[in-house]
Amino acid sequence: MYNVADIFSGAGGFGLGFRKAGFKIKVAVEIDRDAARTYSANHQNTVVLQEDVANVDYKDLVKYGGEIKIIIGSPPCEPFTAANPNRMEDPADRLYVDPAGQLTLEFIRLVGELGPEVFVMENVAALAEEPLKSYIEREFKRVGYHVYFNILHAEDYGVPSRRRRVFISNIEIKPPKTRRVTVREAIGDMPPPDSGQLPNHETVSLSPKKQQRITRLKPGEALMRYKGAVGFYENYIRLIWDDIAPTVMGSRRFVHPEEHRILTVREQARLMGYPDDYVFYGSKDAQYNQVGESVPPPLAYVIALEVRKFLERRNYSRG
């Protein structure tokens, strides 16, 4: 099976989906120590480089990954997301001036250097909007690729939370949709927190004032709102049993549908489609961030199947 390099790998949700589809994740690059530790622990056959991607040369990837045929990755979305109140006003500045935005260009650089058969880059759907779309097209064209902007909704592929993302690739990606999964189906059968039966399933302590306010929350209501670059965003939302959860984000916490408590890291991981044996490391906040900043594994899996089908068809036509 084809060798994959996972760039801006985070905790490994994107890689997990590809691994389950039969690909070999040979090398991953992640600057965050806790996320790199999580990736390494859960992908024991992958070499994880804890390094700034800007300092990584294609020779580093070849050294550990051999002949890389596929590159996947999720450059930071903070420069582009409307949820970031500090987002730069000019879209060009978000890509070319913001140091975090420039990391998207580093992904494109590595694609150009390695020349993979397929690459898939995940980010917020804002990258598919003008003028950013034209900038991205131009940068990929510069390294020899025509790109497709595949906008997918995670909830259409068995993920119990809403998530609209763009997957920029040199192939068109249109997985067949699957059945939607509710909050109840995702977390309704879980043992109590602190029971020791599941990893990352510990109670989150709250201030007495916040705890008291949570007792009054009705399903679908939020404890607080904050201003993003565009509009307002809710936090501490009480989930609805027979609905899909809102978008899981690193800074977002959910309130249990019935109990007066915050969901554990494990519960939020289930809302992203992670299996229970996938263990997250670092502080509680680091664990929540790793979950919320992931590509949901079920979504990654159906994308990987589309990549595999494309490669099999191409190899068949060549044969």
C-alpha positions as a printed Julia matrix, in Angstrom:
319×3 Matrix{Float64}:
   0.0    0.0     0.0
   1.06   3.58   -0.55
   3.28   5.53    1.86
   1.68   8.63    3.4
   3.19  11.72    5.02
   0.92  13.47    7.52
   1.84  17.17    7.78
   0.44  19.35   10.59
  -0.76  16.01   11.88
  -2.23  17.13   15.2
  -3.34  14.23   17.37
  -3.8   11.98   14.35
  -7.47  11.87   13.33
  -6.66  12.37    9.64
  -3.94   9.73    9.8
  -6.19   7.29   11.64
  -8.77   7.4     8.85
  -6.13   6.74    6.21
  -4.55   3.97    8.27
  -7.92   2.22    8.62
  -8.32   2.43    4.84
  -5.09   0.45    4.45
  -2.52   3.18    3.9
   0.86   3.26    5.67
   1.43   6.5     7.58
   5.21   6.46    7.44
   6.02   9.91    8.82
   4.11  12.7    10.58
   5.13  16.27   11.44
   3.61  18.14   14.39
   5.11  21.03   16.39
   2.94  20.68   19.5
   4.56  18.38   22.05
   1.35  16.94   23.5
  -0.25  16.32   20.11
   2.97  14.71   18.85
   3.01  12.46   21.93
  -0.63  11.47   21.32
   0.1   10.72   17.67
   3.17   8.66   18.48
   1.37   6.61   21.14
  -1.54   5.77   18.87
   0.4    5.27   15.62
   3.29   3.17   16.75
   4.54   2.37   13.24
   4.82   6.06   12.3
   7.91   8.22   12.79
   6.66  11.46   14.38
   8.82  14.54   13.93
   8.09  17.16   16.58
   9.16  20.1    14.49
   8.05  23.35   12.86
   7.02  22.44    9.3
   8.84  25.55    8.06
  12.08  23.85    9.16
  11.25  20.53    7.48
  12.81  19.71    4.13
  11.4   17.11    1.76
  14.6   15.13    2.35
  13.54  14.73    6.0
  10.28  13.14    4.9
  11.97  10.84    2.4
  14.53   9.82    5.03
  11.81   8.47    7.32
   8.98   7.83    4.89
  10.68   6.43    1.82
   8.85   7.06   -1.43
   5.95   9.28   -0.37
   2.98   8.86   -2.71
   0.36  10.72   -0.65
   0.51  13.85    1.51
  -2.29  14.76    3.9
  -2.4   17.6     6.38
  -4.26  20.31    8.22
  -2.42  23.64    8.38
  -3.64  25.97   11.16
  -7.13  27.34   10.52
  -6.98  30.24   13.01
  -5.83  32.81   10.39
  -8.88  32.04    8.22
 -11.76  31.12   10.53
 -14.53  33.6    11.26
 -14.49  32.35   14.87
 -11.14  34.1    15.43
 -11.78  37.68   16.62
  -8.15  38.58   15.82
  -8.31  37.43   12.21
  -6.58  39.87    9.82
  -8.99  42.02    7.84
  -7.39  41.58    4.41
  -7.74  37.99    3.1
  -4.34  38.26    1.37
  -2.72  39.15    4.69
  -4.27  36.06    6.3
  -2.31  33.87    3.87
   0.82  35.86    3.11
   1.46  37.98    6.24
   0.06  36.08    9.24
   2.85  33.66   10.31
   0.26  30.94   10.98
  -1.35  31.55    7.59
   2.03  31.24    5.88
   2.16  27.63    7.09
  -0.39  26.79    4.38
   2.28  27.89    1.9
   4.73  25.52    3.61
   2.35  22.64    2.95
   2.21  23.66   -0.72
   6.02  23.91   -0.79
   6.38  20.31    0.43
   3.82  19.13   -2.13
   5.9   20.77   -4.85
   9.12  19.26   -3.54
   7.79  15.72   -3.14
   5.45  15.55   -6.13
   2.91  13.11   -4.6
   0.34  11.27   -6.68
  -2.37  12.61   -4.39
  -2.46  15.26   -1.69
  -5.36  16.34    0.54
  -5.2   19.53    2.62
  -7.95  20.22    5.16
  -9.02  23.63    6.44
 -12.04  25.82    7.13
 -14.37  26.36    4.18
 -13.32  30.04    3.99
 -10.37  28.9     1.86
 -12.87  27.98   -0.85
 -14.18  31.55   -0.99
 -12.78  34.36   -3.11
 -10.25  35.87   -3.08
  -8.51  33.19   -0.97
  -9.56  30.48   -3.41
  -7.72  32.19   -6.27
  -4.62  32.68   -4.14
  -4.56  28.99   -3.21
  -5.14  27.92   -6.84
  -2.27  30.13   -7.95
   0.12  28.75   -5.34
  -0.65  25.12   -6.2
  -0.4   25.87   -9.93
   3.05  27.29   -9.25
   4.19  23.84   -8.0
   2.5   21.98  -10.84
  -0.98  21.04   -9.6
  -4.57  21.86  -10.49
  -6.77  21.69   -7.39
 -10.35  20.9    -6.42
 -12.08  22.49   -3.44
 -14.09  19.61   -1.97
 -16.47  20.92    0.7
 -17.71  18.14    2.96
 -19.95  17.99    6.03
 -18.7   15.54    8.65
 -22.23  14.77    9.87
 -22.98  13.25    6.45
 -20.41  10.54    7.12
 -21.29   9.13   10.54
 -19.72  11.86   12.68
 -22.11  12.83   15.52
 -21.22  16.55   15.29
 -21.55  19.21   12.62
 -18.39  20.2    10.79
 -18.12  21.92    7.4
 -14.62  21.82    5.97
 -12.83  22.13    2.65
 -10.46  19.4     1.49
  -8.22  20.86   -1.18
  -6.84  18.14   -3.4
  -5.55  17.37   -6.88
  -8.48  14.94   -7.25
 -12.21  15.39   -6.88
 -13.47  13.85   -3.63
 -17.18  12.95   -3.42
 -17.74  10.11   -0.92
 -21.21   8.56   -0.78
 -23.1    9.83    2.25
 -23.92   7.55    5.17
 -26.47   7.55    7.97
 -26.38  10.38   10.49
 -25.53   9.6    14.13
 -27.12  11.39   17.1
 -25.64  12.44   20.43
 -27.58   9.66   22.14
 -26.11   7.03   19.84
 -22.63   8.45   20.37
 -22.47   8.86   24.16
 -25.7    7.42   25.59
 -24.13   4.1    26.56
 -21.03   5.46   28.3
 -20.06   4.51   31.87
 -20.02   7.31   34.47
 -17.01   9.64   34.46
 -14.2    8.71   36.87
 -15.23   5.03   36.75
 -11.84   4.1    35.33
 -13.45   2.09   32.53
 -12.38   4.42   29.72
  -9.3    6.61   29.16
  -9.71  10.41   29.15
 -13.08  10.05   30.89
 -12.63  12.19   33.99
 -14.87  14.86   35.48
 -14.08  18.5    34.7
 -14.21  20.77   37.75
 -16.18  24.01   37.49
 -16.53  27.08   39.65
 -19.6   26.99   41.96
 -21.1   29.94   40.07
 -20.73  28.26   36.67
 -22.0   24.97   38.08
 -25.13  26.7    39.38
 -25.79  28.4    36.04
 -25.44  25.11   34.19
 -28.26  23.57   36.24
 -30.65  26.06   34.64
 -29.62  25.36   31.02
 -32.25  23.83   28.76
 -31.31  21.53   25.85
 -29.83  23.59   23.03
 -29.12  26.61   25.25
 -25.64  28.05   25.76
 -24.1   29.45   28.92
 -22.13  32.12   27.09
 -21.49  33.74   23.73
 -18.36  35.35   22.36
 -17.68  37.57   19.38
 -15.72  36.16   16.46
 -14.39  38.0    13.42
 -17.89  37.61   11.99
 -20.91  37.09   14.24
 -21.15  35.44   17.65
 -20.3   31.93   18.79
 -21.76  29.91   21.65
 -19.96  27.97   24.34
 -21.05  25.62   27.13
 -24.0   24.41   25.03
 -26.32  21.81   26.53
 -26.57  19.05   23.95
 -29.81  17.57   22.64
 -30.02  13.78   22.87
 -31.66  13.08   19.53
 -29.82  15.66   17.46
 -26.31  16.02   16.09
 -23.9   18.02   18.27
 -22.69  21.46   17.19
 -19.16  21.8    15.82
 -16.52  20.53   18.23
 -13.75  23.11   18.63
 -10.65  23.13   20.8
 -11.99  25.94   22.97
 -15.6   24.76   23.03
 -17.08  22.78   25.89
 -20.42  21.01   25.83
 -22.85  20.36   28.68
 -24.3   16.86   29.04
 -27.9   16.53   27.73
 -29.25  15.58   31.2
 -26.51  15.77   33.81
 -25.27  19.12   35.14
 -21.68  18.73   34.04
 -19.28  19.33   31.18
 -18.62  16.49   28.78
 -15.37  14.66   29.39
 -12.6   14.57   26.8
 -13.67  11.0    25.93
 -17.26  12.07   25.33
 -16.16  14.89   23.05
 -13.82  12.46   21.29
 -16.81  10.21   20.62
 -18.61  13.2    19.11
 -15.72  13.34   16.62
 -15.84   9.63   15.9
 -12.68   8.56   17.75
 -12.58   4.99   19.07
 -12.34   4.54   22.84
  -8.87   3.01   22.67
  -7.43   6.19   21.16
  -5.72   7.87   24.13
  -5.0   11.61   24.36
  -2.02  12.98   26.31
  -1.17  16.3    27.94
  -3.22  18.58   30.18
  -7.03  18.51   30.04
  -7.08  21.66   27.91
  -4.46  20.14   25.6
  -6.59  17.02   25.21
  -9.73  19.04   24.4
  -7.72  21.06   21.87
  -6.4   17.92   20.2
  -9.93  16.55   19.83
 -11.45  19.81   18.61
  -8.72  20.57   16.09
  -8.88  17.12   14.46
 -10.15  15.82   11.2
 -12.85  13.41   12.44
 -11.61   9.86   11.78
 -14.82   8.62   10.07
 -14.63  11.55    7.63
 -10.91  10.91    7.07
 -11.72   7.26    6.38
 -14.25   7.92    3.6
 -11.84  10.43    2.03
  -9.09   7.8     2.17
 -11.37   5.3     0.43
 -11.92   7.81   -2.39
  -8.16   8.32   -2.7
  -7.64   4.56   -2.8
 -10.28   4.13   -5.5
  -8.64   6.85   -7.59
  -5.21   5.23   -7.29
  -6.56   1.75   -8.08
  -8.36   3.02  -11.17
  -5.26   4.84  -12.34
  -3.02   1.82  -11.8
  -5.54  -0.42  -13.6
  -5.64   1.92  -16.61
  -1.86   1.99  -16.7
  -1.71  -1.81  -16.56
